[in-house]
Amino acid sequence: MKNKDIKILLVDDEPDILEIVGYNLSSEGYEVFTAKNGAEGVAKAKKKKPHLIILDVMMPEMDGIEACEIIRNTPGLEHTIITFLTARGEDYSQVAGFEAGADDYITKPIKPKVLVSKVKALLRRLKEDKKEVEDIVKVGNIVINREEYKIVNDGKEIILPRKEFELLSLLTSKPSKVFKREVILDKVWGNEVVVGGRTIDVHIRKLREKIGDHHFKTVKGVGYKFVL
């Protein structure tokens, strides 16, 4: 996919951020749309169907966390890549962002060239998705459709956010195998992207709630495994 075919939505209440970041991304050839608050961002996301959304957290009318949750529950946008770009770097804020369904969290201030590099790293996932083998895997009572990003658990269809799906797909690829935390970060998030230490734990907790707590075992100090 060429840069000119990739749509990016930038949502921030600071005009300078919209102008500077928007300019740098447009200079790379991306098609860039902007919104000045969460409500406007949700409306444009539904209309434009962007490949990547860059969201501020603190905004008027609707903050980024709420906007992210709405976008993640919108048909056709479940697997859009979402990253927060915000001055709030506290751990609890990052956890809230990941729980809302974000793929990454970028802290301001950040140099334009570094931001562009981050965006390129995130967008590589689009190319990686194209390379995935189109198949359906059955593990116990769970059916994983890697082509459509769908899960059927005991006959009930479940739509998971992108990172939750990829994490489940990795763990179920070798049931009972313990996947080290660093391996999970590399395979699911990519070694180009820096995420908080609690990111994996947040996603595992959400999978336990949706798939079943008994399927996910913690190996203290090492990582996680999927069991039937």
trRosetta pair geometry for C-beta under 8 A, 3 or more apart (Angstrom, degrees):
i j d omega theta_ij theta_ji phi_ij phi_ji
1 5 5.2 -120 -171 81 88 126
1 6 6.2 99 139 -62 119 94
1 126 5.9 -50 35 127 143 128
1 127 6.7 -139 24 -78 95 79
1 130 7.6 172 -22 -41 102 146
2 5 5.0 90 62 5 75 104
2 6 7.6 -142 101 -13 42 90
2 29 7.5 -72 156 137 88 137
3 6 5.7 -60 -154 27 40 113
3 28 5.7 -130 -159 137 147 83
3 29 3.5 80 106 91 129 116
3 30 5.4 -84 180 -66 91 61
4 29 5.1 -68 -62 169 71 102
4 30 7.6 -150 -96 -105 28 23
4 31 6.8 68 -167 -39 48 94
5 31 7.9 -23 -163 -2 7 117
6 30 5.2 -53 87 -127 100 89
6 31 6.8 173 87 26 45 83
6 51 5.0 -72 -154 36 80 146
6 52 7.2 22 173 7 108 107
6 123 6.3 19 -146 -143 154 136
6 126 7.4 -178 -110 26 114 171
7 30 7.4 138 -115 -179 18 89
7 31 4.8 -35 -104 79 67 108
7 32 7.9 163 -159 -85 54 25
7 33 6.9 15 -175 -3 98 109
7 48 5.9 -160 166 157 145 109
7 49 7.1 76 69 92 147 60
7 50 4.3 -125 115 -124 99 68
7 51 5.5 125 54 2 68 84
7 52 7.7 177 96 33 51 68
8 25 5.7 -95 72 170 153 146
8 30 5.0 22 3 158 120 137
8 31 7.0 153 21 79 71 53
8 32 5.1 -22 71 -108 98 70
8 33 7.2 179 90 27 48 69
8 50 5.8 92 -122 -164 15 126
8 51 6.9 -44 -74 58 59 84
8 52 4.8 -15 -115 72 82 100
8 53 7.5 166 -163 -88 58 30
8 54 6.8 21 179 -5 104 104
8 119 7.3 4 -114 -155 147 130
9 32 7.9 148 -94 -161 25 55
9 33 4.9 -23 -109 71 72 101
9 34 7.5 159 -162 -91 59 24
9 35 6.8 12 -178 1 102 109
9 41 6.6 123 152 -153 123 83
9 44 5.8 155 -136 113 129 116
9 45 5.8 -131 41 -86 174 77
9 48 6.3 142 -74 76 116 138
9 50 4.1 -143 -16 -18 100 161
9 52 7.3 -173 28 97 67 52
9 53 4.6 -13 66 -114 104 78
9 54 7.2 -174 92 27 54 65
10 17 7.8 -161 167 133 120 91
10 18 6.1 148 115 -125 122 68
10 21 5.8 164 -141 105 148 120
10 22 5.6 -138 41 -78 156 87
10 25 7.2 172 -51 23 131 153
10 32 6.2 8 -4 -169 114 103
10 33 7.2 173 24 85 70 47
10 34 4.9 -24 71 -107 95 75
10 35 7.5 172 90 26 49 66
10 54 4.9 -7 -115 62 68 109
11 34 7.4 155 -85 -163 40 53
11 35 4.5 -13 -111 67 84 101
11 36 7.7 -126 -156 -45 63 6
11 37 7.4 -33 -172 103 99 8
11 38 6.7 80 165 -97 137 44
11 40 7.4 166 -131 84 103 87
11 41 3.5 21 -111 -100 143 134
11 44 7.9 174 -82 53 104 127
11 53 6.8 10 0 -175 113 96
11 54 6.9 176 27 88 68 57
11 55 5.0 -1 63 -115 114 63
11 56 6.2 -128 109 16 74 81
11 59 7.3 -47 150 -65 97 165
11 64 7.1 147 102 -107 120 93
11 67 6.9 -138 131 135 163 163
12 17 4.4 -71 121 94 156 133
12 18 5.6 -164 64 -58 104 81
12 21 7.6 84 10 36 149 141
12 34 7.8 -54 35 -157 81 97
12 36 7.2 -37 86 -130 41 45
12 54 7.8 -23 -39 115 106 95
12 55 7.9 162 -66 -163 70 30
12 56 4.2 102 -114 -30 73 127
12 59 7.2 -144 -146 -90 32 120
12 85 7.1 -49 -78 82 123 111
13 36 5.5 75 -115 178 55 74
13 37 5.8 44 -84 -83 100 71
13 56 6.4 -115 8 72 77 155
13 58 7.8 -81 26 110 127 66
13 59 4.5 159 -31 -131 118 85
13 60 6.0 105 -111 11 148 87
14 17 4.1 71 83 5 108 110
14 18 6.9 176 91 -10 57 83
14 56 7.4 135 9 -87 95 157
15 18 5.6 -57 -149 38 36 112
15 19 6.1 31 156 -18 69 109
15 36 7.7 -2 -78 -116 68 113
16 19 5.8 -59 -147 40 30 109
16 20 5.9 16 163 -9 69 113
17 20 6.3 -58 -133 44 25 100
17 21 5.5 7 175 1 66 119
17 56 7.4 86 106 -69 162 126
17 85 7.7 159 -171 117 132 126
17 108 7.9 -54 -108 -103 126 142
18 21 6.8 -56 -123 49 15 97
18 22 5.4 16 169 -20 55 126
18 34 4.7 78 -153 -152 113 142
18 36 7.1 -39 -59 -91 149 76
19 22 6.0 -59 -134 41 14 111
19 23 6.1 18 161 -23 57 110
20 23 5.9 -56 -149 31 24 111
20 24 6.6 17 157 -13 61 107
20 112 6.5 -116 161 -86 99 119
21 24 5.9 -57 -148 38 32 108
21 25 6.3 25 157 -13 67 109
21 54 7.2 -128 155 103 144 155
21 85 7.5 93 -115 142 161 168
21 112 7.1 -163 -102 -119 54 88
21 115 6.5 -80 -127 134 97 158
22 25 6.1 -61 -146 41 28 106
22 26 6.0 28 157 -19 65 111
22 32 5.0 154 -150 139 80 147
22 34 5.6 -33 -88 -66 138 124
23 26 5.8 -59 -145 38 27 110
23 27 6.3 33 154 -27 63 106
24 27 5.6 -49 -148 28 30 116
24 28 7.1 29 151 -18 59 101
24 112 4.3 -161 -91 -170 158 117
24 113 7.8 -127 -157 -68 135 42
24 115 6.8 80 101 78 147 117
24 116 5.7 -116 152 -63 113 113
25 28 5.8 -54 -160 30 38 111
25 30 4.9 -50 164 55 91 129
25 32 5.0 113 97 -80 118 133
25 116 6.9 -176 -89 -106 61 86
25 119 6.6 -126 -111 -174 105 178
26 29 7.7 93 179 -42 37 8
26 30 6.4 -97 -95 65 34 74
26 32 5.0 -88 -68 12 87 129
28 116 6.0 160 -56 -149 141 119
28 119 7.9 154 51 90 165 134
28 120 8.0 -131 -165 -70 153 101
30 119 7.9 -71 -41 151 159 140
33 44 5.6 -173 139 172 134 133
33 48 5.4 -120 -5 -83 164 173
33 50 6.7 -132 36 -74 118 125
35 40 3.9 180 -164 112 109 101
35 41 4.0 174 84 -77 147 63
35 43 7.6 150 -121 54 141 87
35 44 5.0 -155 -62 13 127 140
36 40 5.9 30 45 50 64 151
36 59 7.8 165 149 -158 50 120
37 40 5.1 87 57 16 75 103
37 41 6.8 -133 101 -11 36 95
37 59 4.7 163 -137 157 65 118
37 60 5.2 -63 -115 72 129 73
37 61 4.4 62 156 43 146 121
37 62 6.2 106 152 42 96 75
38 41 5.2 -56 -145 35 32 117
38 42 6.4 34 158 -22 67 100
38 55 7.6 50 -107 -153 83 111
38 59 5.1 147 -27 79 88 129
38 61 6.2 -164 48 91 85 89
38 62 3.1 -117 83 98 120 91
38 63 5.7 22 -38 71 148 7
38 64 5.9 -151 -92 -78 112 37
38 66 6.1 69 162 74 155 96
38 67 3.5 -139 -157 -54 101 125
39 42 6.0 -49 -151 30 30 110
39 43 6.7 28 151 -16 62 106
39 61 4.6 -75 0 136 121 126
39 62 4.4 122 -47 8 76 126
39 67 7.5 -118 -55 -94 30 106
40 43 5.6 -55 -151 38 35 113
40 44 6.3 28 155 -14 68 108
40 61 7.7 67 -11 82 84 151
41 44 6.0 -59 -146 40 29 105
41 45 6.1 33 155 -25 65 107
41 53 7.3 100 -179 -162 112 122
41 55 6.7 95 179 -113 161 94
41 62 7.8 -136 39 83 102 115
41 64 8.0 4 58 -113 164 68
41 67 5.2 31 81 -163 123 146
41 71 8.0 -53 129 -60 97 127
42 45 5.7 -53 -146 33 29 114
42 46 6.5 28 156 -18 63 105
42 62 7.1 -26 -10 96 124 156
42 67 5.2 -138 -56 -143 97 87
42 70 5.1 -5 -123 98 133 136
42 71 6.2 -137 -119 -64 77 85
42 74 7.8 159 -162 -49 90 147
43 46 6.0 -57 -154 35 28 109
43 47 6.4 18 153 -12 63 113
44 47 5.6 -61 -144 43 35 108
44 48 5.5 5 169 3 75 117
45 48 6.6 -64 -123 50 20 90
45 49 7.5 77 175 -85 53 27
45 50 6.2 -73 -127 19 69 102
45 53 6.1 2 -105 -92 119 138
45 71 5.2 -33 127 -117 162 113
45 74 7.2 119 114 59 113 159
45 77 6.0 64 153 -123 110 149
45 80 7.2 170 -163 85 112 174
46 49 7.7 7 -175 -62 19 65
46 74 6.0 -110 -95 -170 92 150
46 77 7.2 -73 -92 -37 56 141
49 76 6.1 -62 -116 150 112 117
49 77 6.9 -135 -127 -82 67 87
49 80 7.7 -149 -168 -84 56 126
50 53 5.6 119 81 -67 131 78
50 80 6.3 76 84 -151 72 129
51 80 6.7 -171 -164 -140 21 80
51 81 6.6 14 149 25 65 102
51 123 6.9 58 126 -124 126 95
51 126 6.1 2 -171 -85 128 142
52 80 7.1 175 -92 178 21 85
52 81 4.6 -24 -109 75 74 107
52 82 7.6 165 -161 -83 54 32
52 83 7.3 -5 -170 11 99 100
52 119 6.8 108 144 -152 165 91
52 122 6.1 98 -121 116 130 127
52 123 6.2 -64 -49 -80 138 91
53 71 6.7 -70 28 -171 169 167
53 80 5.9 50 -7 140 108 123
53 81 7.2 172 23 91 66 55
53 82 4.8 -12 65 -111 103 77
53 83 7.5 169 87 29 56 57
54 83 5.7 -16 -113 71 67 90
54 84 7.8 115 -165 -134 56 14
54 85 5.0 19 179 -8 102 124
54 106 7.8 -28 -145 39 103 129
54 119 7.7 -43 -68 -98 127 107
55 64 4.1 133 153 -146 113 115
55 67 6.2 -177 -139 86 136 126
55 68 6.1 -151 49 -66 172 99
55 82 6.4 7 -2 -169 120 98
55 83 7.3 171 26 89 78 39
55 84 5.3 -47 77 -108 88 62
55 85 6.9 149 68 23 33 74
55 86 8.0 -16 111 -46 65 106
55 102 7.6 -119 46 -105 124 116
56 59 5.3 109 89 -53 112 109
56 64 5.4 -157 94 -57 42 131
56 84 7.3 84 -132 -161 15 77
56 85 6.2 -48 -83 76 59 76
56 86 5.4 117 -152 -90 59 89
57 63 6.1 12 169 179 55 104
57 64 4.2 -92 -110 38 35 127
57 65 6.4 36 -146 -34 85 85
57 84 5.8 36 -58 -160 92 127
57 86 4.2 21 3 -103 104 159
57 88 5.3 -65 54 34 148 131
57 93 6.5 16 -144 -172 169 116
57 97 7.0 -76 -95 -82 115 111
58 63 6.1 -26 -115 -131 32 107
58 64 7.4 -35 -13 2 25 103
58 86 6.9 115 10 -146 82 120
58 88 6.7 115 -21 -28 109 128
59 62 6.8 -3 91 81 106 49
59 63 5.5 148 43 -120 75 47
59 64 6.1 96 6 -42 113 78
59 67 7.9 7 52 -17 134 137
62 66 5.2 -112 -172 84 92 125
62 67 5.4 111 130 -61 114 93
63 66 5.5 92 60 14 73 100
63 67 7.0 -138 102 -5 36 95
64 67 5.4 -58 -142 41 34 114
64 68 6.0 41 158 -26 69 104
64 84 6.0 106 142 -121 148 102
64 86 7.1 -134 24 -65 158 132
64 97 7.6 -1 114 -113 113 96
65 68 5.8 -53 -150 31 27 113
65 69 6.7 26 152 -18 61 105
65 96 5.5 -31 -116 146 136 110
65 97 6.5 -106 -100 -93 86 56
65 100 4.9 -155 -158 -67 70 154
66 69 5.8 -54 -152 34 33 112
66 70 6.5 31 153 -18 66 105
66 100 7.8 -91 -61 -134 17 134
67 70 5.8 -57 -151 36 32 110
67 71 6.2 31 154 -19 66 108
68 71 5.8 -57 -146 37 29 111
68 72 6.2 30 156 -21 65 108
68 82 5.7 130 -132 161 100 154
68 84 7.7 -42 -67 -70 142 99
68 97 7.1 82 16 -151 173 65
68 100 4.1 73 95 137 124 124
68 101 5.5 179 155 58 101 94
68 102 5.7 -37 -151 -61 149 86
69 72 5.8 -55 -147 35 28 111
69 73 6.6 11 158 -5 62 112
69 100 4.8 -87 -59 -153 82 90
69 101 6.5 136 -98 9 47 117
70 73 6.1 -71 -152 46 29 101
70 74 6.5 41 149 -40 66 106
71 74 5.5 -50 -150 16 34 120
71 77 5.1 -97 -178 137 76 137
71 80 6.7 -76 161 58 116 131
71 82 6.7 129 96 -82 141 142
71 101 7.6 -160 79 86 88 137
72 77 7.2 -111 -94 113 20 94
72 78 6.2 60 -167 -131 55 55
72 82 7.5 -79 -67 0 93 151
72 100 7.0 172 -5 156 141 65
72 101 3.7 46 -84 86 152 176
72 161 5.5 -23 -152 -96 119 113
73 78 7.7 50 -99 -95 18 83
74 77 4.3 18 81 39 104 123
74 78 7.4 -161 68 -54 53 62
75 78 7.3 -10 -126 -29 30 101
77 80 4.7 -27 -162 -5 71 125
78 149 7.2 172 102 115 122 136
78 159 5.7 -77 -135 164 160 120
78 161 6.4 -140 180 -108 80 51
78 162 7.4 148 135 -42 72 76
79 149 5.7 10 -68 142 140 178
79 161 7.4 154 -93 -162 54 48
79 162 4.5 107 -138 -72 75 103
79 165 7.8 -32 -102 25 107 144
81 103 5.2 -52 -155 21 74 156
81 104 8.0 13 179 9 97 104
81 122 5.3 139 164 166 146 109
81 123 7.2 -152 42 -86 161 52
81 125 6.4 132 -84 62 133 134
81 126 7.6 -88 -22 -53 131 92
81 162 7.1 -40 -90 35 61 167
82 101 6.6 52 50 113 141 86
82 102 4.9 -104 106 -124 102 63
82 103 5.6 130 57 6 58 91
82 104 7.9 -179 102 34 47 68
83 102 6.3 96 -116 -170 30 104
83 103 5.9 -59 -71 67 74 87
83 104 4.0 -15 -115 69 104 96
83 105 6.8 -159 -163 -70 77 24
83 106 5.8 44 158 -5 119 104
83 118 7.5 169 163 146 169 116
83 122 6.1 -86 -37 -100 135 156
84 97 4.8 -74 -15 -141 147 142
84 102 5.5 -23 -22 -134 97 156
84 104 7.4 -154 28 100 65 56
84 105 4.9 1 54 -124 105 69
84 106 6.7 -174 91 33 55 65
85 106 4.8 -12 -104 75 70 108
85 108 6.4 75 167 -51 77 95
85 110 7.5 -98 -149 25 101 133
85 115 7.6 41 -122 -134 132 119
86 89 7.8 -179 99 -58 84 56
86 93 7.5 -119 98 152 140 134
86 105 7.7 -46 35 -164 100 84
86 106 7.7 120 19 80 56 60
86 107 6.8 -41 77 -120 57 52
86 108 6.2 -93 145 4 15 103
87 107 7.0 73 -132 -167 26 75
87 108 4.4 -51 -77 65 68 110
87 109 7.7 15 -104 -46 90 56
88 93 4.4 -119 140 175 117 170
88 107 7.8 -125 73 -125 33 89
89 93 7.2 117 111 62 3 129
89 94 7.4 16 -166 -48 44 109
89 107 4.4 31 -90 -122 108 137
90 93 4.5 90 66 4 87 107
90 94 7.2 -157 95 -7 46 85
91 94 5.7 -57 -152 35 34 111
91 95 6.4 35 153 -20 68 105
91 196 6.5 135 -137 -151 76 141
91 198 7.0 82 -174 11 105 131
92 95 5.6 -51 -148 36 35 113
92 96 6.4 39 152 -22 65 104
93 96 5.7 -51 -150 34 32 113
93 97 6.5 36 150 -22 62 104
94 97 5.5 -53 -153 33 34 115
94 98 6.5 28 154 -13 67 104
94 105 4.9 102 -132 153 92 176
94 196 4.5 112 133 -33 146 149
94 198 7.6 123 101 55 109 106
94 199 7.9 -66 148 -73 110 87
95 98 5.9 -57 -148 39 32 106
95 99 6.1 33 153 -20 66 108
95 196 7.1 -95 -63 90 67 155
95 198 5.7 -18 -94 95 105 135
95 202 5.9 179 -150 -82 80 137
96 99 5.7 -55 -145 38 29 112
96 100 6.4 32 154 -23 63 106
97 100 5.8 -58 -153 32 29 111
97 102 4.4 -21 160 19 89 145
97 105 5.3 109 92 -93 153 117
98 101 7.8 127 -177 -12 32 7
98 102 5.6 -83 -90 57 41 91
98 105 7.2 -65 -52 -39 88 122
98 195 7.8 87 -88 -167 131 117
98 196 7.4 -120 -29 44 140 116
98 198 7.8 176 46 101 152 86
98 199 5.5 -155 -117 -127 160 75
98 202 4.8 90 110 95 125 157
98 203 7.1 -82 165 -52 115 85
99 202 5.6 -109 -71 -169 77 124
99 206 7.2 166 -135 -65 68 125
101 161 4.5 -158 -141 -109 99 154
101 163 8.0 165 -161 29 55 108
102 105 6.3 78 124 -66 142 82
103 122 6.8 112 107 -141 132 109
103 162 6.4 -12 -88 75 115 126
103 163 5.7 165 -115 -48 73 120
103 189 7.7 159 179 -126 79 83
104 118 7.5 178 138 179 153 110
104 122 6.2 -107 6 -95 146 119
104 189 7.5 125 -86 -155 90 105
104 193 5.4 -96 -109 -163 127 128
104 195 6.4 -108 -125 -87 67 96
105 195 6.8 96 27 -130 96 70
105 196 6.8 4 46 -21 139 103
106 110 6.1 -31 167 -33 109 160
106 115 6.9 93 173 -120 154 83
106 118 5.8 83 -97 161 136 165
107 110 7.0 128 86 -51 50 109
110 114 5.3 -120 177 85 94 118
110 115 5.0 112 116 -63 121 96
110 118 7.7 -14 169 -5 151 143
111 114 4.4 84 63 7 88 108
111 115 7.0 -158 90 -9 43 86
112 115 5.6 -56 -148 35 32 113
112 116 6.4 34 155 -21 66 103
113 116 5.7 -50 -149 33 32 113
113 117 6.6 36 150 -20 63 103
114 117 5.6 -53 -153 34 34 114
114 118 6.5 38 148 -21 65 102
115 118 5.5 -51 -151 33 35 114
115 119 6.4 36 150 -20 66 103
116 119 5.6 -52 -149 35 33 114
116 120 6.4 36 151 -21 65 103
117 120 5.7 -51 -149 34 32 112
117 121 6.5 35 151 -21 64 103
118 121 5.7 -55 -153 34 32 113
118 122 6.5 30 151 -17 65 105
118 192 8.0 169 -124 143 49 101
118 193 7.4 90 -149 -110 81 79
119 122 5.7 -55 -150 37 32 111
119 123 6.2 25 155 -15 66 110
120 123 5.8 -60 -143 41 30 108
120 124 6.8 49 152 -39 62 93
121 124 5.8 -38 -159 6 32 117
121 190 6.4 170 174 117 99 141
121 192 3.7 -148 -139 119 132 135
121 193 5.6 168 132 -60 130 85
122 125 6.4 -41 176 8 45 112
122 193 6.8 85 -77 -86 74 128
123 126 5.5 -24 -173 10 64 115
123 127 7.7 59 139 -9 69 94
124 127 5.6 -53 -164 37 51 110
124 128 6.2 52 141 -22 75 105
124 190 7.1 123 75 -128 123 159
124 192 7.5 79 25 34 143 149
125 128 5.2 -52 -143 38 39 115
125 129 6.2 47 155 -27 68 99
125 162 8.0 69 157 171 144 141
125 190 7.2 -116 -70 -36 96 139
126 129 5.8 -49 -153 28 29 113
126 130 7.0 32 148 -21 59 102
127 130 5.7 -51 -158 28 37 114
127 131 6.9 31 148 -18 65 105
128 131 5.7 -59 -155 34 37 111
128 132 7.1 57 146 -43 64 90
129 132 5.7 -32 -161 -3 40 119
132 146 5.9 -135 158 152 129 118
132 147 7.7 -177 107 -91 114 53
133 146 7.1 42 80 92 66 143
134 146 7.0 -165 -136 86 35 94
134 147 4.2 46 -145 -85 86 119
135 146 5.7 21 61 38 67 119
135 147 7.1 136 21 -33 25 98
136 143 6.4 1 180 -177 103 97
136 144 7.0 165 -159 83 54 50
136 145 5.1 -14 -110 -104 90 68
136 146 7.2 -160 -88 13 37 77
136 147 7.5 -51 -62 11 75 103
137 143 7.4 161 85 -158 44 50
137 144 4.6 -11 62 59 94 103
137 146 6.9 49 1 -26 103 108
137 169 7.9 112 43 -139 141 81
137 172 7.0 140 118 122 133 119
137 173 7.9 -37 -168 -100 169 59
138 142 7.2 157 -156 87 51 50
138 143 5.1 -18 -103 -104 78 74
138 144 7.6 -172 -79 19 30 71
139 142 5.0 -17 68 68 84 102
139 144 6.9 20 8 -7 105 112
139 172 4.5 -138 -4 -167 168 116
139 175 6.2 158 -158 -57 121 124
139 226 7.6 20 153 134 150 136
139 228 7.0 -135 164 -91 85 102
140 175 8.0 117 -26 -99 105 153
140 228 4.4 171 -71 -137 128 102
141 153 6.5 67 117 -163 95 56
141 154 4.9 24 154 -73 133 66
142 151 6.6 -24 -164 -166 97 98
142 152 7.2 153 -157 81 46 54
142 153 5.2 -6 -107 -104 81 75
142 172 6.9 -105 95 -122 136 151
142 211 7.0 15 -100 -150 136 112
143 151 7.2 148 79 -161 57 47
143 152 4.2 -1 53 54 107 104
143 153 7.9 -151 27 -65 66 38
144 150 8.0 163 -157 87 40 50
144 151 5.9 -11 -106 -108 65 75
144 168 7.1 -174 -108 121 129 108
144 169 6.0 148 -178 -103 148 81
144 172 6.4 150 -28 85 149 150
145 148 4.6 -5 126 45 124 98
145 149 7.2 -45 94 21 84 13
145 150 4.3 5 52 57 120 90
145 151 7.4 -149 23 -70 79 31
145 152 7.6 58 -16 -9 104 96
146 149 7.3 28 -157 -75 31 47
146 169 6.4 91 -101 -127 102 137
149 159 7.6 53 121 -148 91 75
149 160 7.3 -126 169 60 89 81
149 162 7.2 -39 -145 -105 141 61
149 165 5.3 3 -156 -157 88 169
150 157 6.2 -26 -174 -156 112 101
150 158 7.6 139 -170 70 64 49
150 159 6.5 -39 -118 -97 72 67
151 157 7.2 133 82 -159 51 51
151 158 4.4 -30 78 66 105 97
151 159 7.6 177 30 -83 85 21
151 160 5.9 45 -1 -13 127 113
151 165 7.1 -154 -39 -118 111 88
151 168 7.0 -8 -90 112 140 157
151 211 7.5 -66 159 -94 150 103
152 155 6.6 -3 174 -127 103 13
152 156 6.8 156 -159 72 63 31
152 157 5.3 -30 -100 -94 77 60
152 158 7.3 165 -94 15 25 77
153 156 5.6 -32 69 63 73 88
153 158 5.7 12 8 -5 110 127
153 210 7.8 144 9 145 158 77
153 211 5.8 -157 -104 -132 154 68
153 212 7.5 -178 -174 -18 138 107
158 210 5.8 124 -162 172 146 115
158 211 7.5 -153 64 -80 170 72
160 164 4.2 -125 179 95 114 113
160 165 4.2 152 88 -62 118 82
160 168 6.7 58 80 9 178 139
160 207 7.8 26 -129 -102 135 82
160 210 7.0 140 -95 116 99 162
161 164 4.9 81 59 14 80 108
161 165 6.9 -152 89 -10 35 92
162 165 5.9 -64 -152 35 25 110
162 166 6.3 17 159 -14 65 109
163 166 5.7 -53 -142 39 33 109
163 167 6.2 35 156 -21 66 106
163 188 6.2 80 -154 170 80 112
163 189 7.3 25 -130 -81 115 79
163 203 5.9 -95 126 -114 108 140
164 167 5.8 -55 -146 37 29 111
164 168 6.3 28 155 -16 64 108
164 203 5.5 -163 -94 -159 71 98
164 206 5.9 -82 -106 99 130 122
164 207 5.8 172 -158 -72 99 92
164 210 7.7 50 173 38 143 148
165 168 5.9 -59 -149 39 28 109
165 169 6.1 30 154 -21 65 110
166 169 5.5 -52 -143 37 31 115
166 170 6.4 35 155 -22 63 104
166 187 7.8 -175 158 130 106 84
166 188 4.9 139 117 -134 115 86
167 170 5.8 -53 -151 33 30 111
167 171 6.5 21 156 -12 64 108
167 184 6.9 39 -130 -162 91 108
167 188 5.2 27 -79 -114 74 149
167 200 7.6 156 -127 -139 136 75
167 203 5.3 124 -8 139 167 134
167 204 7.3 -121 155 -74 144 64
167 207 6.6 -120 97 -52 120 144
168 171 6.0 -59 -145 41 30 106
168 172 6.0 16 163 -8 67 115
168 207 5.8 172 -75 -130 102 133
168 211 6.9 152 -120 -54 130 154
168 226 7.7 92 -151 -90 59 141
169 172 6.3 -63 -138 45 23 102
169 173 6.5 43 154 -45 60 98
170 173 5.8 -44 -157 5 29 118
170 179 6.5 72 139 -107 110 167
170 184 6.7 139 111 -124 153 74
170 187 5.4 116 -117 119 141 137
170 188 6.1 -90 -16 -65 149 99
171 174 7.9 -99 -177 55 31 64
171 175 7.9 58 148 -98 70 50
171 179 6.2 -110 -101 5 72 138
171 216 7.4 3 168 -112 163 88
171 224 6.5 -42 -109 113 128 105
171 225 6.7 154 -155 -157 100 31
171 226 3.9 115 146 -31 105 117
172 175 6.3 8 -145 -68 52 82
172 226 5.1 -62 -78 94 58 168
174 177 3.8 7 120 11 114 139
174 179 8.0 128 63 -61 109 99
175 225 7.7 88 -170 172 42 93
175 226 5.3 -81 -120 95 67 94
175 227 6.5 108 -174 -114 94 31
175 228 5.8 25 -169 -34 148 95
176 225 6.0 27 -160 170 20 131
176 226 7.5 -66 -32 79 34 57
176 227 5.9 70 -84 -103 68 76
176 228 8.0 -42 -46 2 94 86
177 225 6.0 -176 83 -129 34 108
178 219 4.9 0 -136 2 129 158
178 222 5.8 7 164 129 132 132
178 223 5.6 127 171 67 85 104
178 224 7.3 167 -150 89 66 17
178 225 4.6 -63 -93 -57 54 117
179 183 5.2 -125 -174 85 83 122
179 184 5.2 98 134 -61 118 94
179 187 7.9 -72 -165 29 132 141
179 223 5.0 -122 94 141 52 143
179 224 6.0 -19 57 66 92 68
179 225 6.5 145 7 -87 74 62
180 183 4.5 91 61 5 83 106
180 184 7.1 -151 94 -7 43 85
180 222 5.9 -83 -111 178 72 72
180 223 4.4 -155 -125 -38 22 139
181 184 5.6 -54 -150 35 33 113
181 185 6.4 34 154 -19 66 105
181 200 6.0 -145 -140 16 90 166
181 222 7.4 168 -16 145 88 31
181 223 4.7 -161 -42 -98 60 87
181 224 7.9 82 -81 -3 68 84
182 185 5.7 -50 -147 36 34 113
182 186 6.3 33 154 -19 64 107
183 186 5.7 -57 -148 38 31 110
183 187 6.0 18 160 -10 68 113
183 223 7.1 -8 42 -106 102 160
184 187 6.1 -62 -138 44 26 102
184 188 5.6 -4 174 7 66 119
184 200 5.6 73 111 -116 141 131
184 223 6.3 158 -17 -150 122 120
184 224 7.1 46 -66 36 150 104
185 188 6.7 -66 -125 50 17 91
185 189 5.2 -37 -164 41 59 116
185 191 7.4 81 122 -90 93 61
185 195 6.9 -160 -139 45 104 112
185 199 7.7 90 -107 75 94 126
185 200 6.9 -79 -67 -57 81 118
186 189 7.5 -31 -70 58 9 74
186 190 6.9 32 -162 -132 41 17
186 191 5.0 6 -122 -56 83 93
189 193 5.1 -117 160 76 95 120
189 195 5.4 -85 -157 -7 162 136
189 199 7.2 39 -64 127 149 150
190 193 5.0 69 74 12 96 103
195 199 4.3 10 143 -37 124 161
196 199 5.1 133 66 -40 73 93
198 201 4.9 -59 -163 45 67 118
198 202 5.8 73 139 -30 87 99
199 202 5.9 -56 -152 31 29 111
199 203 6.6 17 157 -10 64 108
200 203 6.0 -64 -152 41 32 106
200 204 6.1 32 154 -21 69 108
200 224 7.3 -167 163 -7 119 129
201 204 5.7 -54 -143 37 30 111
201 205 6.3 34 156 -23 63 105
202 205 5.9 -56 -153 32 28 112
202 206 6.7 23 152 -16 63 106
203 206 5.7 -53 -148 36 35 110
203 207 6.4 36 152 -19 66 104
204 207 5.6 -55 -149 37 33 111
204 208 6.4 39 151 -24 65 103
204 216 5.7 163 -167 173 97 149
204 218 7.7 96 151 -80 156 95
204 224 5.9 -152 -109 -99 139 160
205 208 5.6 -51 -151 31 31 115
205 209 6.7 32 151 -20 62 104
206 209 5.6 -51 -152 32 35 114
206 210 6.4 17 155 -7 66 112
207 210 5.9 -67 -143 47 32 100
207 211 5.2 -9 174 14 75 119
207 215 7.9 -97 140 83 103 116
207 216 6.2 106 99 -55 113 148
208 211 6.9 -61 -110 54 18 84
208 212 7.0 -66 -157 101 51 22
208 213 4.4 47 -170 -102 105 62
208 215 7.6 -173 -113 53 63 87
208 216 5.3 -99 -81 39 92 133
209 213 7.8 41 -68 -65 36 83
211 215 5.6 -65 124 44 113 147
211 216 7.6 93 77 -29 120 109
212 215 4.8 84 82 -9 98 108
213 216 6.8 -83 -163 43 38 93
214 227 7.4 -87 149 80 71 104
215 226 5.7 -3 164 -154 89 78
215 227 6.1 -169 -153 60 43 61
215 228 7.5 18 -124 -102 84 24
216 224 6.1 -11 -168 -170 91 119
216 225 7.7 158 -151 81 49 39
216 226 6.4 -26 -96 -104 60 61
216 227 7.8 -172 -69 22 14 81
217 224 6.8 150 79 -157 49 66
217 225 5.2 -18 61 62 100 87
217 226 7.8 174 19 -92 83 14
217 227 5.6 42 -13 -8 120 121
218 224 5.9 -35 -104 -102 52 79
219 222 4.1 -35 110 60 110 118
219 223 5.8 8 55 58 105 53
219 224 6.8 -174 15 -88 83 24
219 225 6.5 52 -24 -6 115 103
